[in-house]
Amino acid sequence: MFTKLAATVFIAQAARAAPQGSVTALTSVPAPTVTVSTAIASPSASLSATLPSQIPDPPKQAWCPSEIFCAGPLLQTVNIAQLYADPKTFVDKPTNGSAQAVLQNFASVNSTNATEGALVNFVDANFRGEGAELEGLPIPNFEPSPAFLKNVSDPLLKSWSQVVHGFWTQLIRGTNESAVCAEGSASGCGRFREQYYWDSFWIIEGLLKSELYDLVNATLQNFMDEIEMIGFIPNGGRIYYLNRSQPPLFIQMLSNYVAATNDTTILQRALPLAEKELTWWKDNRTLNVTSPFTNQTYAMARYAANNTAPRPESYLTDYNTANDPTLSTPLTEDERSNLYAELASGAETGWDYTARFIAEPLAGGSNNTSPALRTLQVRSTIPICLNSILYKANVALADLYTLSGNHNAASQHQSTAVSIRAGILDLFWDGTKLAFYDFNMTSKARNSIFTVASFYPLWAGIIPNEVLSSQSTTFSLFASLNLVLNRYNGTFPTTFLETGLQWDAPNAWPPHQYIALQALAALPANLTSNALPSPPSNGSTYALVPSGQLNLAEDALPGQPLLTGKQANATKTGPHADINSLNGTVVNGGNATQGEGWRDALARELANRYFASAFCSWYSTGGSIPGLLPRLSDQALNVSNSVNNTGNMFEKFSNQNIDAGGSGGEYTVQAGFGWTNGVVLWVASTYGKVLVAPQCPSPLLESSTSTSSGKTSGAMRGVAGYMGAAAASAAVWVVMGAW
């Protein structure tokens, strides 16, 4: 962590759920116990083997002040020796002594004849357990039954929402200053032990529904400390994130907090610092882009980290990507430096990684992502989401200035917002395909990959004129969502390309279900009153998607595995591809209501499908509610290796099933995530009246059909093991990673 923030308090992005007790009995909330689980150094080579050879150290990074946790001989040597399965483990270990002492001890170990065993001994002697700098804190005056629960009609889902609300008591963290020395740690519980930037937006959405306003205020104060000290909000609260930020949602967090609490006293400190953050984005991430469509020039933002070395938290991953021994022509030093900059910039997007920012997304197929990552083009992409966020930030800041009486400042931000809006509509909007696409500065054209980012402008309040022209064109922008709900068992994927990267199909992420729901809510009621359109009798809901919008033929879309006693797939084309279509709704989409327009139908279906994904994956990994929801049998829990679990809140889901987490990426899927909790509570509060207890698939039936790496591969309607009607009757930050 940043040493000047050693006394900070935060809600951990994730922590392992405590065994479920009676949530209604919560009267006082003691500090949670933080168990420090130290990874054991386990090099792949024998302890007597000499350390592997390595390329020369990359240039020292001016932005990174540590000789231990930043690029240099020590970090590279430890990573090349492969002491830990996850490269982030080492950089999260507090040192046992001063930086000078650690570096002197390393110098005595590091030689041409150094062995794996000598390096293991050095690490064990000079570093403590990752997460040792954290301690649990109590939440005073915790309300076990916040008002939002009254919005949830279904008895089972109301109780489960209360369980999720109770998870906050296990997530609050402070810094144990006695465990942090001068060098500190590059900051437990899982991979993500620190406060992360954009994750905190959805955590705050949940905390506001839980009426934990002091924790939200403390989170905002932490971010303001960072802006004050550093000039911007880094990716996360570690020194190795000082070269990059993340999607800039601070102002929106601030705006939502003020709206929920009417606490305007925070603005005296917050408004100047909000200005400072926007100035950083203007000075460091904004350039003038001339539209090839209108010849107008706009100041638009991009992601572009200053970096010429592997990311410390993913050092070995980046090192191997750049120095792949199978390359017929090794990368030059300049090419490696450029790739490292792209990898860090990809992490700044929050979407690390996705075909959206890759020139050749399927270069290595879906099992070897390194060739694709070597074609990253983040810095030459003007992204939809970033500029929509900055538009919304300026609108929100203008409103906050108006609230505080500074009308001149409000007018300036309104003017900036108008300019960004014009750029978004000119550069990103395709009026023929009826969707938004990123703009590529290299090709001077829009990219062709359709992503969930297409919904960000509407979330921000930007609606193109074509969308406002008729109900049919308005629906067309959401035809892909209608397709997903009818064709797949889960929620909306980030893209429709299966690359093996974690921000592509089949993964679906909680924040983006929120964005899609907010985008739907932004539509005018007079353009959404018709019923959902029906596909032609010989076609599927794919036929309702505008030509070229997905840039994929129907048979090129990801398939939907079925479980019908034997492994099978749904048809790829035609009406039978819509396996979840029912009369007036979809499976796990809630109950249609009379007179419901297509917007409200899609929102109701997506809200229910997200709840089904979060609830069923929690239930299938050991979740239970005493007196209402019995725990699955050990035989059933053994399918997902969850016999000793009490329910996981996964960071991401598969859009092909609703009872397991997503897959892919650089690290093991996290089994507890703050933004998942936050979106659950927000959905419960916003859509609680239309939520219906989901029909969860039977793990035993899935197991008899197909299993993969301890996780089930698919789930569909019609299987046994439903949870439906029978069950229904009966400074502060949130830890982000596994608990």
Protein Blocks (a to p, Z undefined) as FASTA:
>chain_A
ZZklmmpccddfbdcddddddfklpmbdcdddddddddddddfbdfkbccdddddddddd
fklmbfklpgcfklmmmmmnomafblklmmmpccfbdfklmmmmmmmmmcfkbcfklmmm
mmmmmpccehklpccdddehiafbdfklmmpmblklmmmmmmmmmmmmmmgccddfklpc
fklpakbgdjblcdcfklmmmmmmmmmmnopaklmmmmmmmmmmmmmmnopacfbacfkl
mmbccddfklmmmmmmmmmnopaklmmmmmmmmmmmmmmmmmmmgccdddfklopacddd
ddddddfbdcfklmmmmmmmmmgcklmbacdfklmmmmmmmmmmmmmnopaccfklpfbl
mlnojmbmklmmmmgcfklpccfklmmmmmmmmmmmmmmmmmnopaklmmmmmmmmmmmm
mmmmmmmmcfklopaddddfklopacfbdcfklmmmmmnopacfklmmpmklmmmmmmmm
mmmmmmpmbdcdfblcdehpakbcfbdcfklmmmmmmmmmmpcfklmmbccddddfkbcf
klmpcghklopafklpccddddehiacdddfedjklmmmbcehiaehkbjadehiafklm
mmmmmmmmmmmmmmmmmmmnopacehkaccddfklmmmnopmmpgbiadfbdcfkbckbc
ceedjbdcdfbdfklmmmmmmmmmmmmmmgccdddddfklmmmmoccehiafbdcehiah
iaklmmmmmopcddfbdZZ
